[in-house]
Amino acid sequence: MKDVIIIGAGIAGLSAGFELYKNNIDFQILEPANRAGGSIKTVKIGDYLVESGPSTFNSLSKEIMELVKDLDIEDLLQAANPQAKKRYIYRNGQLMPVPSTLKEFIKTDILSREGKMMLLEELFIKKENKEETVQDFTERRFGREILKNFIQPYLNGIFAGDVQKLSANAVFPKLKGLETKYRSIIGGMFLSPKVRSSFKGLTLYSFIHGMETLSDKIYNKLKNKIILDAKDIEISRAKDFYIVNFKSNNKIINYTANSILFALPAHTMSEFAYLFPKSYASEITQIEYAPIATVVQATEKSTVEACCSISLEGFGFLCTKEPYRKLLGTVWTSSVFPNRAPSDKILLTSYVGGALNKKITDQSEEEIANLTAKEVSESMQISNPGLLETIYVKVHTNAIPQYNLGHMSRVKKIEELMDKNYGLFFTGNYLYGISINDTIKTSKLIVERIKKFLDITIKKQENDQVKLL
Ligand SMILES: Cc1cc2nc3c(=O)[nH]c(=O)nc-3n(C[C@H](O)[C@H](O)[C@H](O)COP(=O)(O)OP(=O)(O)OC[C@H]3O[C@@H](n4cnc5c(N)ncnc54)[C@H](O)[C@@H]3O)c2cc1C
């Protein structure tokens, strides 16, 4: 009997496995795909190194840094070019630098004078305790301009979401916390040493050979505990344990286990919903997902230098919402990590679609590449979209879970289900944060719950055995 069977070998399942391994708990991971890593995927195409999913994490990523140390791969870390700190917003037909100092903020054209004044007025706005959308929260505290010109583009880069639906409490828990504690968020930022220090010296990281290094190294460590290509996974409940059947190389295999950890995207959980009461099943399976297409394109450095009025020494740009545009933002990949392209080329990674452009999934890869080239060249003043060569397109149909209004109570229900001691546990990016780091952190928290459950179960099994004797 296994202690835990983990279903899914994305970073949630892999990092949970690694944590169980460190705690000497017996487990098995089952993954239907022929590779581990889930959304984390790095592809070498000719002279280019391309990220299909996540491309960076920052220096505040404590859980990733701990894993890097445990896996002994510190020498493979790659810090972003320090000049890549500069970021841009695409608005009204042009790229505008995001201000990073007070002086730049006073001078920026991204906000009107009235928009800037709203930030001062924020100090005097009363606090609100109820759950509200990002739109209501931002407009109430900072005004419409901040919402349109900063918050919507910023959330394009993280959730690819809809500010009219996303829950401010779930998406901005720290800002909501400052409001509760200090009444004013701006005042709270100045008063809270923790918040001030979190803005200092933030560095972006990847690995020299791309993000897949992280998942690959965990996979290699746990290789004999992971079965890839595990098809037709079926789980049934016996008296106080689980029976898991699946096909591997056309053979049916079965395991018994004290507990199951689902490390799957929430929308796929409907397959296993028969295992838990209906009211809980809907909380998990109804979490909305937004689609994103990753489009990687390259061009000659000289082309960009001739057309583009700004230097590409920066991270890239995020877009404000404009009718008919589908581009969420573009990372200037070769500026951030120069080893990703030959020195005479520019490599651009763009993201299109999102919760407000769900129909992107109806379009062919060629159509998506063309619309991206058009919008990227418009944004960067490249005279002809044909100058962008498409290297890679990947449509992630269910890319990012949306923390919409009600998210916190949905998560509470999922926690309640785990507390019922059925031996069913859940991890993934749909719970407490969507970044890789938050996903790893979530898996660590859930492993703590599993440990408590196993303590109870094993004690019970020992007592039952004593009774039999
Ligand atoms: C385009 C994109 C860009 C991103 N950029 C960043 C970034 O720069 N930085 C960052 O920190 N985060 C980023 N993220 C978010 C981050 O990549 C994810 O949140 C994280 O990788 C999710 O890990 P996961 O294990 O929860 O899910 P997944 O990676 O989706 O893994 C789920 C696993 O479950 C398996 N599975 C699916 N269905 C079933 C089933 N029915 N039965 C069994 N197994 C199944 C899958 O094959 C997969 O292996 C990005 C995400 C995307 C999509």
The ligand as a MOL file (V3000), in Angstrom:
LIG
                    3D

  0  0  0     0  0            999 V3000
M  V30 BEGIN CTAB
M  V30 COUNTS 53 58 0 0 0
M  V30 BEGIN ATOM
M  V30 1 C 1.7170 30.7360 -21.1430 0
M  V30 2 C 2.0200 30.7190 -19.6600 0
M  V30 3 C 2.9940 31.5790 -19.1620 0
M  V30 4 C 3.3000 31.5590 -17.7970 0
M  V30 5 N 4.3060 32.3620 -17.3240 0
M  V30 6 C 4.6980 32.2510 -16.0320 0
M  V30 7 C 5.8800 32.9080 -15.5790 0
M  V30 8 O 6.5930 33.5660 -16.3550 0
M  V30 9 N 6.2310 32.7580 -14.2700 0
M  V30 10 C 5.4940 31.9960 -13.4030 0
M  V30 11 O 5.8630 31.9040 -12.2210 0
M  V30 12 N 4.3780 31.3400 -13.8140 0
M  V30 13 C 3.9730 31.4390 -15.1040 0
M  V30 14 N 2.8840 30.7310 -15.5500 0
M  V30 15 C 2.1000 29.9360 -14.5820 0
M  V30 16 C 2.7610 28.6070 -14.2330 0
M  V30 17 O 3.4030 28.0610 -15.3480 0
M  V30 18 C 1.7130 27.5940 -13.7840 0
M  V30 19 O 0.8760 28.1690 -12.8190 0
M  V30 20 C 2.2960 26.3280 -13.2050 0
M  V30 21 O 3.2790 25.7980 -14.0520 0
M  V30 22 C 1.1380 25.3510 -12.9810 0
M  V30 23 O 1.6030 24.1100 -12.5390 0
M  V30 24 P 0.5730 22.9390 -12.2080 0
M  V30 25 O 1.3800 21.7630 -11.8680 0
M  V30 26 O -0.4390 23.4330 -11.2280 0
M  V30 27 O -0.2590 22.6890 -13.5600 0
M  V30 28 P 0.2260 22.1130 -14.9740 0
M  V30 29 O 1.5450 22.6360 -15.3270 0
M  V30 30 O -0.9210 22.4000 -15.9070 0
M  V30 31 O 0.3440 20.5520 -14.7570 0
M  V30 32 C -0.7570 19.6990 -14.6550 0
M  V30 33 C -0.3320 18.2620 -15.0000 0
M  V30 34 O -1.4760 17.4230 -14.9280 0
M  V30 35 C -1.5400 16.6080 -16.1050 0
M  V30 36 N -2.9540 16.3300 -16.3920 0
M  V30 37 C -3.8170 17.1060 -17.0400 0
M  V30 38 N -5.0290 16.4900 -17.1210 0
M  V30 39 C -4.9060 15.3190 -16.4960 0
M  V30 40 C -5.8070 14.2460 -16.2140 0
M  V30 41 N -7.0710 14.3110 -16.6020 0
M  V30 42 N -5.3550 13.1820 -15.5350 0
M  V30 43 C -4.0670 13.1330 -15.1060 0
M  V30 44 N -3.1600 14.1320 -15.3400 0
M  V30 45 C -3.5820 15.2070 -16.0260 0
M  V30 46 C -0.8970 17.4290 -17.1970 0
M  V30 47 O -0.4130 16.5940 -18.2330 0
M  V30 48 C 0.2120 18.1430 -16.4260 0
M  V30 49 O 1.4000 17.3860 -16.4050 0
M  V30 50 C 2.5710 30.6940 -16.9170 0
M  V30 51 C 1.5800 29.8520 -17.4290 0
M  V30 52 C 1.3120 29.8410 -18.7820 0
M  V30 53 C 0.2690 28.8940 -19.3140 0
M  V30 END ATOM
M  V30 BEGIN BOND
M  V30 1 1 1 2
M  V30 2 1 2 3
M  V30 3 2 2 52
M  V30 4 2 3 4
M  V30 5 1 4 5
M  V30 6 1 4 50
M  V30 7 2 5 6
M  V30 8 1 6 7
M  V30 9 1 6 13
M  V30 10 2 7 8
M  V30 11 1 7 9
M  V30 12 1 9 10
M  V30 13 2 10 11
M  V30 14 1 10 12
M  V30 15 2 12 13
M  V30 16 1 13 14
M  V30 17 1 14 15
M  V30 18 1 14 50
M  V30 19 1 15 16
M  V30 20 1 16 17
M  V30 21 1 16 18
M  V30 22 1 18 19
M  V30 23 1 18 20
M  V30 24 1 20 21
M  V30 25 1 20 22
M  V30 26 1 22 23
M  V30 27 1 23 24
M  V30 28 2 24 25
M  V30 29 1 24 26
M  V30 30 1 24 27
M  V30 31 1 27 28
M  V30 32 2 28 29
M  V30 33 1 28 30
M  V30 34 1 28 31
M  V30 35 1 31 32
M  V30 36 1 32 33
M  V30 37 1 33 34
M  V30 38 1 33 48
M  V30 39 1 34 35
M  V30 40 1 35 36
M  V30 41 1 35 46
M  V30 42 1 36 37
M  V30 43 1 36 45
M  V30 44 2 37 38
M  V30 45 1 38 39
M  V30 46 1 39 40
M  V30 47 2 39 45
M  V30 48 1 40 41
M  V30 49 2 40 42
M  V30 50 1 42 43
M  V30 51 2 43 44
M  V30 52 1 44 45
M  V30 53 1 46 47
M  V30 54 1 46 48
M  V30 55 1 48 49
M  V30 56 2 50 51
M  V30 57 1 51 52
M  V30 58 1 52 53
M  V30 END BOND
M  V30 END CTAB
M  END
